[in-house]
Amino acid sequence: MEDAPSAAQRAWLERGRDEPGGKLPLFDRRGQQVSPRTVRSCIERGWAEPWFSNPLKPDWLVCKLTPAGREAISRR
């Protein structure tokens, strides 16, 4: 069985689908910071990758959607 994103992972990854460069949000739709655990697990699976460092908040990972991430959210 292929590894599929959890509901939280899918919700986060889908937000990058239509963003320039596939930029993934730091905050969810309610204004809460996206769980670092969700971010790290998506990076580990190759669905997201760090894009650049945020000098004001070095502990925040600014990421973008990868081709593997696009494929993962296109599968049902």
N, CA, C, O and CB atoms as a CASP TS submission, in Angstrom:
PFRMAT TS
TARGET T0000
AUTHOR 0000-0000-0000
METHOD Language model
MODEL 1
PARENT N/A
ATOM      1  N   MET     1       0.839  -1.197   0.000  1.00  0.00           N
ATOM      2  CA  MET     1       0.000   0.000   0.000  1.00  0.00           C
ATOM      3  C   MET     1       0.876   1.250   0.000  1.00  0.00           C
ATOM      4  O   MET     1       1.858   1.319   0.739  1.00  0.00           O
ATOM      5  CB  MET     1      -0.951   0.004   1.223  1.00  0.00           C
ATOM      6  N   GLU     2       0.531   2.225  -0.815  1.00  0.00           N
ATOM      7  CA  GLU     2       1.306   3.449  -0.892  1.00  0.00           C
ATOM      8  C   GLU     2       1.027   4.328   0.312  1.00  0.00           C
ATOM      9  O   GLU     2      -0.064   4.315   0.883  1.00  0.00           O
ATOM     10  CB  GLU     2       0.998   4.201  -2.184  1.00  0.00           C
ATOM     11  N   ASP     3       2.036   5.083   0.677  1.00  0.00           N
ATOM     12  CA  ASP     3       1.897   6.013   1.787  1.00  0.00           C
ATOM     13  C   ASP     3       0.997   7.163   1.336  1.00  0.00           C
ATOM     14  O   ASP     3       1.272   7.815   0.328  1.00  0.00           O
ATOM     15  CB  ASP     3       3.294   6.539   2.265  1.00  0.00           C
ATOM     16  N   ALA     4      -0.061   7.403   2.072  1.00  0.00           N
ATOM     17  CA  ALA     4      -0.992   8.479   1.739  1.00  0.00           C
ATOM     18  C   ALA     4      -0.998   9.511   2.854  1.00  0.00           C
ATOM     19  O   ALA     4      -0.852   9.158   4.025  1.00  0.00           O
ATOM     20  CB  ALA     4      -2.418   7.925   1.504  1.00  0.00           C
ATOM     21  N   PRO     5      -1.164  10.779   2.508  1.00  0.00           N
ATOM     22  CA  PRO     5      -1.208  11.822   3.537  1.00  0.00           C
ATOM     23  C   PRO     5      -2.399  11.646   4.477  1.00  0.00           C
ATOM     24  O   PRO     5      -3.485  11.236   4.067  1.00  0.00           O
ATOM     25  CB  PRO     5      -1.265  13.199   2.884  1.00  0.00           C
ATOM     26  N   SER     6      -2.165  11.967   5.737  1.00  0.00           N
ATOM     27  CA  SER     6      -3.265  11.993   6.706  1.00  0.00           C
ATOM     28  C   SER     6      -4.156  13.189   6.363  1.00  0.00           C
ATOM     29  O   SER     6      -3.820  13.982   5.483  1.00  0.00           O
ATOM     30  CB  SER     6      -2.729  12.083   8.195  1.00  0.00           C
ATOM     31  N   ALA     7      -5.267  13.316   7.043  1.00  0.00           N
ATOM     32  CA  ALA     7      -6.177  14.444   6.798  1.00  0.00           C
ATOM     33  C   ALA     7      -5.468  15.776   7.042  1.00  0.00           C
ATOM     34  O   ALA     7      -5.615  16.711   6.255  1.00  0.00           O
ATOM     35  CB  ALA     7      -7.429  14.336   7.697  1.00  0.00           C
ATOM     36  N   ALA     8      -4.705  15.864   8.124  1.00  0.00           N
ATOM     37  CA  ALA     8      -3.992  17.113   8.441  1.00  0.00           C
ATOM     38  C   ALA     8      -2.912  17.403   7.403  1.00  0.00           C
ATOM     39  O   ALA     8      -2.753  18.544   6.969  1.00  0.00           O
ATOM     40  CB  ALA     8      -3.362  17.035   9.847  1.00  0.00           C
ATOM     41  N   GLN     9      -2.178  16.380   7.010  1.00  0.00           N
ATOM     42  CA  GLN     9      -1.138  16.561   6.000  1.00  0.00           C
ATOM     43  C   GLN     9      -1.756  16.987   4.668  1.00  0.00           C
ATOM     44  O   GLN     9      -1.275  17.919   4.024  1.00  0.00           O
ATOM     45  CB  GLN     9      -0.322  15.261   5.822  1.00  0.00           C
ATOM     46  N   ARG    10      -2.814  16.307   4.265  1.00  0.00           N
ATOM     47  CA  ARG    10      -3.482  16.623   2.996  1.00  0.00           C
ATOM     48  C   ARG    10      -4.007  18.065   3.006  1.00  0.00           C
ATOM     49  O   ARG    10      -3.833  18.791   2.027  1.00  0.00           O
ATOM     50  CB  ARG    10      -4.645  15.631   2.735  1.00  0.00           C
ATOM     51  N   ALA    11      -4.639  18.479   4.091  1.00  0.00           N
ATOM     52  CA  ALA    11      -5.185  19.834   4.181  1.00  0.00           C
ATOM     53  C   ALA    11      -4.081  20.875   4.001  1.00  0.00           C
ATOM     54  O   ALA    11      -4.275  21.881   3.318  1.00  0.00           O
ATOM     55  CB  ALA    11      -5.895  20.040   5.533  1.00  0.00           C
ATOM     56  N   TRP    12      -2.926  20.633   4.614  1.00  0.00           N
ATOM     57  CA  TRP    12      -1.811  21.569   4.507  1.00  0.00           C
ATOM     58  C   TRP    12      -1.230  21.555   3.095  1.00  0.00           C
ATOM     59  O   TRP    12      -1.011  22.610   2.500  1.00  0.00           O
ATOM     60  CB  TRP    12      -0.719  21.227   5.536  1.00  0.00           C
ATOM     61  N   LEU    13      -0.982  20.365   2.562  1.00  0.00           N
ATOM     62  CA  LEU    13      -0.388  20.246   1.234  1.00  0.00           C
ATOM     63  C   LEU    13      -1.289  20.841   0.153  1.00  0.00           C
ATOM     64  O   LEU    13      -0.795  21.476  -0.779  1.00  0.00           O
ATOM     65  CB  LEU    13      -0.100  18.785   0.922  1.00  0.00           C
ATOM     66  N   GLU    14      -2.584  20.646   0.264  1.00  0.00           N
ATOM     67  CA  GLU    14      -3.510  21.167  -0.745  1.00  0.00           C
ATOM     68  C   GLU    14      -3.495  22.684  -0.815  1.00  0.00           C
ATOM     69  O   GLU    14      -3.798  23.261  -1.860  1.00  0.00           O
ATOM     70  CB  GLU    14      -4.915  20.689  -0.457  1.00  0.00           C
ATOM     71  N   ARG    15      -3.149  23.327   0.271  1.00  0.00           N
ATOM     72  CA  ARG    15      -3.103  24.796   0.276  1.00  0.00           C
ATOM     73  C   ARG    15      -1.968  25.331  -0.588  1.00  0.00           C
ATOM     74  O   ARG    15      -1.998  26.493  -0.992  1.00  0.00           O
ATOM     75  CB  ARG    15      -2.948  25.314   1.702  1.00  0.00           C
ATOM     76  N   GLY    16      -0.970  24.501  -0.878  1.00  0.00           N
ATOM     77  CA  GLY    16       0.143  24.937  -1.719  1.00  0.00           C
ATOM     78  C   GLY    16      -0.089  24.712  -3.200  1.00  0.00           C
ATOM     79  O   GLY    16       0.667  25.209  -4.035  1.00  0.00           O
ATOM     80  N   ARG    17      -1.137  23.960  -3.527  1.00  0.00           N
ATOM     81  CA  ARG    17      -1.390  23.579  -4.921  1.00  0.00           C
ATOM     82  C   ARG    17      -1.482  24.789  -5.859  1.00  0.00           C
ATOM     83  O   ARG    17      -0.898  24.763  -6.943  1.00  0.00           O
ATOM     84  CB  ARG    17      -2.676  22.772  -5.007  1.00  0.00           C
ATOM     85  N   ASP    18      -2.187  25.827  -5.474  1.00  0.00           N
ATOM     86  CA  ASP    18      -2.413  26.965  -6.361  1.00  0.00           C
ATOM     87  C   ASP    18      -1.588  28.199  -6.000  1.00  0.00           C
ATOM     88  O   ASP    18      -1.796  29.274  -6.563  1.00  0.00           O
ATOM     89  CB  ASP    18      -3.864  27.324  -6.352  1.00  0.00           C
ATOM     90  N   GLU    19      -0.661  28.048  -5.071  1.00  0.00           N
ATOM     91  CA  GLU    19       0.170  29.177  -4.662  1.00  0.00           C
ATOM     92  C   GLU    19       1.397  29.290  -5.570  1.00  0.00           C
ATOM     93  O   GLU    19       1.899  28.275  -6.050  1.00  0.00           O
ATOM     94  CB  GLU    19       0.602  29.026  -3.185  1.00  0.00           C
ATOM     95  N   PRO    20       1.886  30.512  -5.811  1.00  0.00           N
ATOM     96  CA  PRO    20       3.095  30.679  -6.616  1.00  0.00           C
ATOM     97  C   PRO    20       4.255  29.868  -6.026  1.00  0.00           C
ATOM     98  O   PRO    20       4.574  29.996  -4.844  1.00  0.00           O
ATOM     99  CB  PRO    20       3.477  32.172  -6.709  1.00  0.00           C
ATOM    100  N   GLY    21       4.863  29.055  -6.841  1.00  0.00           N
ATOM    101  CA  GLY    21       5.989  28.235  -6.396  1.00  0.00           C
ATOM    102  C   GLY    21       5.597  27.095  -5.475  1.00  0.00           C
ATOM    103  O   GLY    21       6.462  26.375  -4.977  1.00  0.00           O
ATOM    104  N   GLY    22       4.302  26.923  -5.242  1.00  0.00           N
ATOM    105  CA  GLY    22       3.850  25.859  -4.344  1.00  0.00           C
ATOM    106  C   GLY    22       4.045  26.189  -2.876  1.00  0.00           C
ATOM    107  O   GLY    22       4.098  25.289  -2.038  1.00  0.00           O
ATOM    108  N   LYS    23       4.155  27.485  -2.553  1.00  0.00           N
ATOM    109  CA  LYS    23       4.403  27.896  -1.164  1.00  0.00           C
ATOM    110  C   LYS    23       3.320  27.361  -0.235  1.00  0.00           C
ATOM    111  O   LYS    23       2.125  27.507  -0.488  1.00  0.00           O
ATOM    112  CB  LYS    23       4.474  29.431  -1.059  1.00  0.00           C
ATOM    113  N   LEU    24       3.770  26.747   0.831  1.00  0.00           N
ATOM    114  CA  LEU    24       2.863  26.199   1.838  1.00  0.00           C
ATOM    115  C   LEU    24       2.710  27.192   2.984  1.00  0.00           C
ATOM    116  O   LEU    24       3.672  27.865   3.354  1.00  0.00           O
ATOM    117  CB  LEU    24       3.379  24.833   2.366  1.00  0.00           C
ATOM    118  N   PRO    25       1.509  27.289   3.548  1.00  0.00           N
ATOM    119  CA  PRO    25       1.251  28.300   4.576  1.00  0.00           C
ATOM    120  C   PRO    25       1.877  27.948   5.928  1.00  0.00           C
ATOM    121  O   PRO    25       2.074  26.780   6.263  1.00  0.00           O
ATOM    122  CB  PRO    25      -0.241  28.487   4.745  1.00  0.00           C
ATOM    123  N   LEU    26       2.175  28.985   6.674  1.00  0.00           N
ATOM    124  CA  LEU    26       2.653  28.805   8.045  1.00  0.00           C
ATOM    125  C   LEU    26       1.490  28.636   9.012  1.00  0.00           C
ATOM    126  O   LEU    26       1.644  28.074  10.096  1.00  0.00           O
ATOM    127  CB  LEU    26       3.520  29.993   8.470  1.00  0.00           C
ATOM    128  N   PHE    27       0.303  29.140   8.597  1.00  0.00           N
ATOM    129  CA  PHE    27      -0.869  29.128   9.463  1.00  0.00           C
ATOM    130  C   PHE    27      -2.038  28.454   8.766  1.00  0.00           C
ATOM    131  O   PHE    27      -2.163  28.509   7.543  1.00  0.00           O
ATOM    132  CB  PHE    27      -1.247  30.551   9.879  1.00  0.00           C
ATOM    133  N   ASP    28      -2.894  27.816   9.559  1.00  0.00           N
ATOM    134  CA  ASP    28      -4.086  27.179   8.992  1.00  0.00           C
ATOM    135  C   ASP    28      -5.156  28.238   8.747  1.00  0.00           C
ATOM    136  O   ASP    28      -4.932  29.421   9.004  1.00  0.00           O
ATOM    137  CB  ASP    28      -4.626  26.060   9.934  1.00  0.00           C
ATOM    138  N   ARG    29      -6.301  27.821   8.259  1.00  0.00           N
ATOM    139  CA  ARG    29      -7.374  28.764   7.911  1.00  0.00           C
ATOM    140  C   ARG    29      -7.978  29.461   9.135  1.00  0.00           C
ATOM    141  O   ARG    29      -8.673  30.467   8.994  1.00  0.00           O
ATOM    142  CB  ARG    29      -8.472  28.035   7.155  1.00  0.00           C
ATOM    143  N   ARG    30      -7.718  28.931  10.332  1.00  0.00           N
ATOM    144  CA  ARG    30      -8.204  29.570  11.566  1.00  0.00           C
ATOM    145  C   ARG    30      -7.159  30.485  12.187  1.00  0.00           C
ATOM    146  O   ARG    30      -7.387  31.060  13.251  1.00  0.00           O
ATOM    147  CB  ARG    30      -8.616  28.511  12.580  1.00  0.00           C
ATOM    148  N   GLY    31      -6.004  30.624  11.517  1.00  0.00           N
ATOM    149  CA  GLY    31      -4.957  31.498  12.032  1.00  0.00           C
ATOM    150  C   GLY    31      -4.012  30.833  13.016  1.00  0.00           C
ATOM    151  O   GLY    31      -3.176  31.501  13.623  1.00  0.00           O
ATOM    152  N   GLN    32      -4.137  29.524  13.179  1.00  0.00           N
ATOM    153  CA  GLN    32      -3.252  28.794  14.088  1.00  0.00           C
ATOM    154  C   GLN    32      -2.029  28.298  13.324  1.00  0.00           C
ATOM    155  O   GLN    32      -2.137  27.912  12.160  1.00  0.00           O
ATOM    156  CB  GLN    32      -3.999  27.605  14.753  1.00  0.00           C
ATOM    157  N   GLN    33      -0.866  28.307  13.974  1.00  0.00           N
ATOM    158  CA  GLN    33       0.346  27.815  13.322  1.00  0.00           C
ATOM    159  C   GLN    33       0.155  26.346  12.945  1.00  0.00           C
ATOM    160  O   GLN    33      -0.342  25.552  13.744  1.00  0.00           O
ATOM    161  CB  GLN    33       1.588  27.991  14.247  1.00  0.00           C
ATOM    162  N   VAL    34       0.552  25.994  11.724  1.00  0.00           N
ATOM    163  CA  VAL    34       0.505  24.602  11.291  1.00  0.00           C
ATOM    164  C   VAL    34       1.451  23.818  12.191  1.00  0.00           C
ATOM    165  O   VAL    34       2.560  24.267  12.479  1.00  0.00           O
ATOM    166  CB  VAL    34       0.895  24.450   9.771  1.00  0.00           C
ATOM    167  N   SER    35       1.013  22.656  12.629  1.00  0.00           N
ATOM    168  CA  SER    35       1.808  21.835  13.536  1.00  0.00           C
ATOM    169  C   SER    35       3.181  21.518  12.942  1.00  0.00           C
ATOM    170  O   SER    35       3.269  21.021  11.819  1.00  0.00           O
ATOM    171  CB  SER    35       1.065  20.539  13.863  1.00  0.00           C
ATOM    172  N   PRO    36       4.252  21.802  13.687  1.00  0.00           N
ATOM    173  CA  PRO    36       5.589  21.442  13.207  1.00  0.00           C
ATOM    174  C   PRO    36       5.696  19.938  12.920  1.00  0.00           C
ATOM    175  O   PRO    36       6.461  19.524  12.049  1.00  0.00           O
ATOM    176  CB  PRO    36       6.651  21.857  14.238  1.00  0.00           C
ATOM    177  N   ARG    37       4.942  19.140  13.642  1.00  0.00           N
ATOM    178  CA  ARG    37       4.951  17.694  13.403  1.00  0.00           C
ATOM    179  C   ARG    37       4.414  17.371  12.001  1.00  0.00           C
ATOM    180  O   ARG    37       4.958  16.512  11.306  1.00  0.00           O
ATOM    181  CB  ARG    37       4.110  16.965  14.480  1.00  0.00           C
ATOM    182  N   THR    38       3.355  18.058  11.597  1.00  0.00           N
ATOM    183  CA  THR    38       2.797  17.882  10.248  1.00  0.00           C
ATOM    184  C   THR    38       3.829  18.298   9.204  1.00  0.00           C
ATOM    185  O   THR    38       4.055  17.585   8.225  1.00  0.00           O
ATOM    186  CB  THR    38       1.488  18.706  10.075  1.00  0.00           C
ATOM    187  N   VAL    39       4.445  19.439   9.415  1.00  0.00           N
ATOM    188  CA  VAL    39       5.436  19.953   8.474  1.00  0.00           C
ATOM    189  C   VAL    39       6.594  18.971   8.342  1.00  0.00           C
ATOM    190  O   VAL    39       6.976  18.601   7.232  1.00  0.00           O
ATOM    191  CB  VAL    39       5.951  21.334   8.924  1.00  0.00           C
ATOM    192  N   ARG    40       7.150  18.550   9.473  1.00  0.00           N
ATOM    193  CA  ARG    40       8.312  17.650   9.439  1.00  0.00           C
ATOM    194  C   ARG    40       7.974  16.300   8.803  1.00  0.00           C
ATOM    195  O   ARG    40       8.779  15.747   8.053  1.00  0.00           O
ATOM    196  CB  ARG    40       8.848  17.432  10.856  1.00  0.00           C
ATOM    197  N   SER    41       6.796  15.774   9.099  1.00  0.00           N
ATOM    198  CA  SER    41       6.426  14.471   8.531  1.00  0.00           C
ATOM    199  C   SER    41       6.268  14.572   7.015  1.00  0.00           C
ATOM    200  O   SER    41       6.604  13.631   6.296  1.00  0.00           O
ATOM    201  CB  SER    41       5.118  13.951   9.169  1.00  0.00           C
ATOM    202  N   CYS    42       5.764  15.698   6.526  1.00  0.00           N
ATOM    203  CA  CYS    42       5.638  15.884   5.076  1.00  0.00           C
ATOM    204  C   CYS    42       7.014  16.031   4.421  1.00  0.00           C
ATOM    205  O   CYS    42       7.229  15.540   3.313  1.00  0.00           O
ATOM    206  CB  CYS    42       4.770  17.120   4.768  1.00  0.00           C
ATOM    207  N   ILE    43       7.933  16.696   5.093  1.00  0.00           N
ATOM    208  CA  ILE    43       9.299  16.821   4.575  1.00  0.00           C
ATOM    209  C   ILE    43       9.953  15.433   4.529  1.00  0.00           C
ATOM    210  O   ILE    43      10.592  15.082   3.537  1.00  0.00           O
ATOM    211  CB  ILE    43      10.142  17.802   5.458  1.00  0.00           C
ATOM    212  N   GLU    44       9.798  14.658   5.587  1.00  0.00           N
ATOM    213  CA  GLU    44      10.391  13.316   5.640  1.00  0.00           C
ATOM    214  C   GLU    44       9.885  12.421   4.516  1.00  0.00           C
ATOM    215  O   GLU    44      10.628  11.575   4.019  1.00  0.00           O
ATOM    216  CB  GLU    44      10.095  12.665   6.984  1.00  0.00           C
ATOM    217  N   ARG    45       8.649  12.595   4.115  1.00  0.00           N
ATOM    218  CA  ARG    45       8.059  11.774   3.051  1.00  0.00           C
ATOM    219  C   ARG    45       8.327  12.336   1.655  1.00  0.00           C
ATOM    220  O   ARG    45       7.964  11.720   0.653  1.00  0.00           O
ATOM    221  CB  ARG    45       6.561  11.649   3.267  1.00  0.00           C
ATOM    222  N   GLY    46       8.961  13.503   1.593  1.00  0.00           N
ATOM    223  CA  GLY    46       9.279  14.104   0.303  1.00  0.00           C
ATOM    224  C   GLY    46       8.141  14.875  -0.330  1.00  0.00           C
ATOM    225  O   GLY    46       8.219  15.241  -1.503  1.00  0.00           O
ATOM    226  N   TRP    47       7.083  15.128   0.425  1.00  0.00           N
ATOM    227  CA  TRP    47       5.919  15.854  -0.093  1.00  0.00           C
ATOM    228  C   TRP    47       6.101  17.364  -0.012  1.00  0.00           C
ATOM    229  O   TRP    47       5.430  18.109  -0.727  1.00  0.00           O
ATOM    230  CB  TRP    47       4.670  15.450   0.670  1.00  0.00           C
ATOM    231  N   ALA    48       6.987  17.812   0.836  1.00  0.00           N
ATOM    232  CA  ALA    48       7.292  19.233   1.004  1.00  0.00           C
ATOM    233  C   ALA    48       8.798  19.348   1.195  1.00  0.00           C
ATOM    234  O   ALA    48       9.468  18.393   1.585  1.00  0.00           O
ATOM    235  CB  ALA    48       6.505  19.865   2.223  1.00  0.00           C
ATOM    236  N   GLU    49       9.310  20.537   0.910  1.00  0.00           N
ATOM    237  CA  GLU    49      10.732  20.770   1.149  1.00  0.00           C
ATOM    238  C   GLU    49      10.927  22.190   1.655  1.00  0.00           C
ATOM    239  O   GLU    49      10.181  23.097   1.288  1.00  0.00           O
ATOM    240  CB  GLU    49      11.563  20.527  -0.139  1.00  0.00           C
ATOM    241  N   PRO    50      11.938  22.377   2.503  1.00  0.00           N
ATOM    242  CA  PRO    50      12.216  23.734   2.980  1.00  0.00           C
ATOM    243  C   PRO    50      12.527  24.632   1.790  1.00  0.00           C
ATOM    244  O   PRO    50      13.230  24.239   0.858  1.00  0.00           O
ATOM    245  CB  PRO    50      13.397  23.740   3.995  1.00  0.00           C
ATOM    246  N   TRP    51      11.989  25.841   1.844  1.00  0.00           N
ATOM    247  CA  TRP    51      12.170  26.770   0.746  1.00  0.00           C
ATOM    248  C   TRP    51      13.230  27.808   1.093  1.00  0.00           C
ATOM    249  O   TRP    51      14.188  27.999   0.343  1.00  0.00           O
ATOM    250  CB  TRP    51      10.847  27.452   0.400  1.00  0.00           C
ATOM    251  N   PHE    52      13.059  28.473   2.221  1.00  0.00           N
ATOM    252  CA  PHE    52      14.047  29.441   2.678  1.00  0.00           C
ATOM    253  C   PHE    52      13.895  29.632   4.177  1.00  0.00           C
ATOM    254  O   PHE    52      12.885  29.250   4.766  1.00  0.00           O
ATOM    255  CB  PHE    52      13.895  30.791   1.932  1.00  0.00           C
ATOM    256  N   SER    53      14.906  30.225   4.780  1.00  0.00           N
ATOM    257  CA  SER    53      14.880  30.487   6.220  1.00  0.00           C
ATOM    258  C   SER    53      14.177  31.810   6.482  1.00  0.00           C
ATOM    259  O   SER    53      14.316  32.767   5.721  1.00  0.00           O
ATOM    260  CB  SER    53      16.315  30.508   6.809  1.00  0.00           C
ATOM    261  N   ASN    54      13.426  31.844   7.565  1.00  0.00           N
ATOM    262  CA  ASN    54      12.747  33.063   7.981  1.00  0.00           C
ATOM    263  C   ASN    54      13.622  33.707   9.051  1.00  0.00           C
ATOM    264  O   ASN    54      13.668  33.205  10.174  1.00  0.00           O
ATOM    265  CB  ASN    54      11.285  32.772   8.516  1.00  0.00           C
ATOM    266  N   PRO    55      14.319  34.800   8.741  1.00  0.00           N
ATOM    267  CA  PRO    55      15.231  35.402   9.719  1.00  0.00           C
ATOM    268  C   PRO    55      14.535  35.920  10.974  1.00  0.00           C
ATOM    269  O   PRO    55      15.150  35.988  12.038  1.00  0.00           O
ATOM    270  CB  PRO    55      15.982  36.527   9.076  1.00  0.00           C
ATOM    271  N   LEU    56      13.258  36.286  10.860  1.00  0.00           N
ATOM    272  CA  LEU    56      12.537  36.786  12.035  1.00  0.00           C
ATOM    273  C   LEU    56      12.071  35.652  12.942  1.00  0.00           C
ATOM    274  O   LEU    56      11.951  35.829  14.154  1.00  0.00           O
ATOM    275  CB  LEU    56      11.341  37.621  11.599  1.00  0.00           C
ATOM    276  N   LYS    57      11.809  34.496  12.356  1.00  0.00           N
ATOM    277  CA  LYS    57      11.342  33.325  13.103  1.00  0.00           C
ATOM    278  C   LYS    57      12.119  32.098  12.615  1.00  0.00           C
ATOM    279  O   LYS    57      11.576  31.293  11.858  1.00  0.00           O
ATOM    280  CB  LYS    57       9.789  33.118  12.927  1.00  0.00           C
ATOM    281  N   PRO    58      13.373  31.943  13.033  1.00  0.00           N
ATOM    282  CA  PRO    58      14.199  30.845  12.511  1.00  0.00           C
ATOM    283  C   PRO    58      13.663  29.454  12.827  1.00  0.00           C
ATOM    284  O   PRO    58      14.056  28.483  12.180  1.00  0.00           O
ATOM    285  CB  PRO    58      15.583  30.963  13.056  1.00  0.00           C
ATOM    286  N   ASP    59      12.769  29.339  13.815  1.00  0.00           N
ATOM    287  CA  ASP    59      12.206  28.029  14.158  1.00  0.00           C
ATOM    288  C   ASP    59      11.040  27.651  13.242  1.00  0.00           C
ATOM    289  O   ASP    59      10.568  26.515  13.290  1.00  0.00           O
ATOM    290  CB  ASP    59      11.741  28.022  15.614  1.00  0.00           C
ATOM    291  N   TRP    60      10.566  28.585  12.406  1.00  0.00           N
ATOM    292  CA  TRP    60       9.486  28.292  11.464  1.00  0.00           C
ATOM    293  C   TRP    60      10.082  27.798  10.155  1.00  0.00           C
ATOM    294  O   TRP    60      11.009  28.401   9.614  1.00  0.00           O
ATOM    295  CB  TRP    60       8.597  29.543  11.223  1.00  0.00           C
ATOM    296  N   LEU    61       9.544  26.699   9.654  1.00  0.00           N
ATOM    297  CA  LEU    61       9.993  26.160   8.380  1.00  0.00           C
ATOM    298  C   LEU    61       9.095  26.698   7.269  1.00  0.00           C
ATOM    299  O   LEU    61       7.904  26.391   7.228  1.00  0.00           O
ATOM    300  CB  LEU    61       9.986  24.605   8.398  1.00  0.00           C
ATOM    301  N   VAL    62       9.658  27.493   6.376  1.00  0.00           N
ATOM    302  CA  VAL    62       8.923  27.968   5.206  1.00  0.00           C
ATOM    303  C   VAL    62       9.170  26.926   4.120  1.00  0.00           C
ATOM    304  O   VAL    62      10.305  26.707   3.696  1.00  0.00           O
ATOM    305  CB  VAL    62       9.383  29.435   4.750  1.00  0.00           C
ATOM    306  N   CYS    63       8.089  26.290   3.682  1.00  0.00           N
ATOM    307  CA  CYS    63       8.219  25.159   2.761  1.00  0.00           C
ATOM    308  C   CYS    63       7.423  25.367   1.490  1.00  0.00           C
ATOM    309  O   CYS    63       6.580  26.257   1.382  1.00  0.00           O
ATOM    310  CB  CYS    63       7.775  23.881   3.433  1.00  0.00           C
ATOM    311  N   LYS    64       7.732  24.495   0.519  1.00  0.00           N
ATOM    312  CA  LYS    64       6.972  24.469  -0.719  1.00  0.00           C
ATOM    313  C   LYS    64       6.617  23.034  -1.051  1.00  0.00           C
ATOM    314  O   LYS    64       7.282  22.089  -0.624  1.00  0.00           O
ATOM    315  CB  LYS    64       7.762  25.123  -1.873  1.00  0.00           C
ATOM    316  N   LEU    65       5.566  22.898  -1.814  1.00  0.00           N
ATOM    317  CA  LEU    65       5.068  21.612  -2.257  1.00  0.00           C
ATOM    318  C   LEU    65       6.023  21.038  -3.301  1.00  0.00           C
ATOM    319  O   LEU    65       6.491  21.767  -4.176  1.00  0.00           O
ATOM    320  CB  LEU    65       3.635  21.740  -2.826  1.00  0.00           C
ATOM    321  N   THR    66       6.314  19.746  -3.218  1.00  0.00           N
ATOM    322  CA  THR    66       7.178  19.080  -4.196  1.00  0.00           C
ATOM    323  C   THR    66       6.310  18.359  -5.228  1.00  0.00           C
ATOM    324  O   THR    66       5.108  18.195  -5.018  1.00  0.00           O
ATOM    325  CB  THR    66       8.147  18.077  -3.494  1.00  0.00           C
ATOM    326  N   PRO    67       6.907  17.928  -6.339  1.00  0.00           N
ATOM    327  CA  PRO    67       6.156  17.112  -7.299  1.00  0.00           C
ATOM    328  C   PRO    67       5.567  15.856  -6.639  1.00  0.00           C
ATOM    329  O   PRO    67       4.449  15.457  -6.963  1.00  0.00           O
ATOM    330  CB  PRO    67       7.064  16.710  -8.471  1.00  0.00           C
ATOM    331  N   ALA    68       6.309  15.236  -5.723  1.00  0.00           N
ATOM    332  CA  ALA    68       5.786  14.059  -5.017  1.00  0.00           C
ATOM    333  C   ALA    68       4.590  14.436  -4.148  1.00  0.00           C
ATOM    334  O   ALA    68       3.659  13.645  -3.997  1.00  0.00           O
ATOM    335  CB  ALA    68       6.887  13.413  -4.150  1.00  0.00           C
ATOM    336  N   GLY    69       4.611  15.639  -3.576  1.00  0.00           N
ATOM    337  CA  GLY    69       3.482  16.120  -2.783  1.00  0.00           C
ATOM    338  C   GLY    69       2.259  16.340  -3.640  1.00  0.00           C
ATOM    339  O   GLY    69       1.146  16.008  -3.235  1.00  0.00           O
ATOM    340  N   ARG    70       2.453  16.900  -4.832  1.00  0.00           N
ATOM    341  CA  ARG    70       1.327  17.095  -5.752  1.00  0.00           C
ATOM    342  C   ARG    70       0.724  15.749  -6.134  1.00  0.00           C
ATOM    343  O   ARG    70      -0.495  15.602  -6.210  1.00  0.00           O
ATOM    344  CB  ARG    70       1.777  17.860  -7.020  1.00  0.00           C
ATOM    345  N   GLU    71       1.585  14.779  -6.371  1.00  0.00           N
ATOM    346  CA  GLU    71       1.091  13.442  -6.723  1.00  0.00           C
ATOM    347  C   GLU    71       0.338  12.823  -5.557  1.00  0.00           C
ATOM    348  O   GLU    71      -0.712  12.212  -5.753  1.00  0.00           O
ATOM    349  CB  GLU    71       2.253  12.528  -7.145  1.00  0.00           C
ATOM    350  N   ALA    72       0.863  12.973  -4.343  1.00  0.00           N
ATOM    351  CA  ALA    72       0.224  12.382  -3.155  1.00  0.00           C
ATOM    352  C   ALA    72      -1.173  12.945  -2.916  1.00  0.00           C
ATOM    353  O   ALA    72      -2.075  12.206  -2.522  1.00  0.00           O
ATOM    354  CB  ALA    72       1.090  12.620  -1.917  1.00  0.00           C
ATOM    355  N   ILE    73      -1.364  14.242  -3.148  1.00  0.00           N
ATOM    356  CA  ILE    73      -2.698  14.815  -2.908  1.00  0.00           C
ATOM    357  C   ILE    73      -3.638  14.595  -4.084  1.00  0.00           C
ATOM    358  O   ILE    73      -4.846  14.795  -3.958  1.00  0.00           O
ATOM    359  CB  ILE    73      -2.587  16.305  -2.620  1.00  0.00           C
ATOM    360  N   SER    74      -3.094  14.185  -5.229  1.00  0.00           N
ATOM    361  CA  SER    74      -3.976  13.898  -6.366  1.00  0.00           C
ATOM    362  C   SER    74      -4.558  12.491  -6.280  1.00  0.00           C
ATOM    363  O   SER    74      -5.566  12.189  -6.920  1.00  0.00           O
ATOM    364  CB  SER    74      -3.214  14.065  -7.683  1.00  0.00           C
ATOM    365  N   ARG    75      -3.913  11.624  -5.480  1.00  0.00           N
ATOM    366  CA  ARG    75      -4.429  10.251  -5.296  1.00  0.00           C
ATOM    367  C   ARG    75      -5.536  10.281  -4.255  1.00  0.00           C
ATOM    368  O   ARG    75      -5.499  11.094  -3.332  1.00  0.00           O
ATOM    369  CB  ARG    75      -3.286   9.259  -4.860  1.00  0.00           C
ATOM    370  N   ARG    76      -6.497   9.422  -4.393  1.00  0.00           N
ATOM    371  CA  ARG    76      -7.572   9.311  -3.394  1.00  0.00           C
ATOM    372  C   ARG    76      -7.593   7.932  -2.820  1.00  0.00           C
ATOM    373  O   ARG    76      -8.424   7.632  -1.962  1.00  0.00           O
ATOM    374  CB  ARG    76      -8.937   9.646  -4.000  1.00  0.00           C
TER
END
